[in-house]
Amino acid sequence: MAEPREWFTLLKLAELGALKHPIFVTTTKLSSELNCSQQTVSRWLRSLAEQGYIERRIELRGEYIKVTKKGFEALTRVQSRLLMALKPPKGAYLTIE
């Protein structure tokens, strides 16, 4: 994935249900959810679509967005890295016979 901010956009879309089916959302709603400007969200969505992480169908009052298989795999990779970084270290064991 290109930028961490785009990853958080992809994560927010997944939280809104875009992993399972296309969701209807406006860039204004996403901008308030992500605490940034509507123009920035539009740029991030365009970038995610160009990279193949989402599919989007723009309508008059908003757009339908679905996270693609590639987007799901990117989220899964980040999840794996987070789990590895956050899980407690295994203790070292010494066996004496």
C-alpha positions as CSV (number, residue, x, y, z in Angstrom):
1,M,0.0,0.0,0.0
2,A,1.3,3.4,-0.9
3,E,0.6,5.6,2.1
4,P,-0.5,4.9,5.7
5,R,-3.3,7.4,5.4
6,E,-4.7,5.4,2.5
7,W,-4.5,2.3,4.7
8,F,-6.7,4.1,7.4
9,T,-9.2,5.0,4.6
10,L,-9.3,1.3,3.6
11,L,-9.7,0.3,7.2
12,K,-12.6,2.8,7.7
13,L,-14.3,1.4,4.6
14,A,-14.0,-2.1,5.9
15,E,-15.5,-1.0,9.3
16,L,-18.4,0.5,7.4
17,G,-19.1,-2.9,5.7
18,A,-17.4,-2.5,2.4
19,L,-15.7,-5.9,2.7
20,K,-19.0,-7.8,2.4
21,H,-20.9,-5.7,-0.1
22,P,-20.7,-2.3,-1.8
23,I,-21.6,0.5,0.6
24,F,-23.1,3.9,-0.3
25,V,-21.1,6.7,1.2
26,T,-20.3,10.4,0.5
27,T,-16.8,11.9,0.6
28,T,-18.2,14.4,3.1
29,K,-19.2,11.6,5.5
30,L,-15.8,9.9,5.1
31,S,-14.0,13.2,5.6
32,S,-15.7,13.7,9.0
33,E,-15.0,10.1,9.9
34,L,-11.3,10.4,9.0
35,N,-10.9,14.0,10.2
36,C,-9.6,15.5,7.0
37,S,-11.0,17.5,4.0
38,Q,-13.4,16.1,1.5
39,Q,-10.9,16.8,-1.3
40,T,-8.3,14.7,0.5
41,V,-10.7,11.8,0.9
42,S,-11.5,12.1,-2.8
43,R,-7.8,11.9,-3.6
44,W,-7.3,8.9,-1.4
45,L,-10.3,7.0,-2.8
46,R,-9.0,7.7,-6.4
47,S,-5.6,6.4,-5.4
48,L,-7.0,3.3,-3.8
49,A,-9.1,2.6,-6.8
50,E,-6.2,3.1,-9.2
51,Q,-4.1,0.6,-7.1
52,G,-6.9,-1.9,-7.2
53,Y,-7.7,-1.9,-3.5
54,I,-11.3,-0.7,-4.0
55,E,-14.0,-0.7,-6.7
56,R,-16.1,2.5,-6.8
57,R,-19.2,3.6,-8.7
58,I,-19.8,7.3,-8.5
59,E,-23.4,8.4,-8.3
60,L,-25.0,11.8,-8.2
61,R,-25.3,12.0,-4.4
62,G,-22.3,9.9,-3.4
63,E,-20.7,6.6,-4.4
64,Y,-20.8,2.9,-3.9
65,I,-17.5,1.4,-2.7
66,K,-16.4,-2.2,-2.2
67,V,-13.1,-3.4,-0.9
68,T,-11.5,-5.8,-3.5
69,K,-9.7,-9.0,-2.8
70,K,-6.4,-7.1,-3.1
71,G,-7.7,-4.6,-0.5
72,F,-8.7,-7.5,1.8
73,E,-5.3,-9.1,1.4
74,A,-3.6,-5.8,2.2
75,L,-5.6,-5.4,5.4
76,T,-4.8,-9.0,6.3
77,R,-1.1,-8.4,5.9
78,V,-1.3,-5.3,8.1
79,Q,-3.2,-7.4,10.7
80,S,-0.6,-10.1,10.7
81,R,2.2,-7.5,11.2
82,L,0.3,-5.9,14.1
83,L,-0.3,-9.2,15.8
84,M,3.4,-10.1,15.5
85,A,4.4,-6.7,16.9
86,L,1.9,-6.7,19.7
87,K,1.9,-10.3,21.0
88,P,4.0,-11.0,24.0
89,P,7.5,-12.4,23.4
90,K,7.9,-16.1,24.0
91,G,9.9,-16.9,27.0
92,A,13.2,-18.7,26.6
93,Y,13.3,-22.1,28.1
94,L,16.2,-24.1,29.3
95,T,15.9,-27.9,29.7
96,I,18.3,-29.7,31.9
97,E,18.5,-33.4,31.7
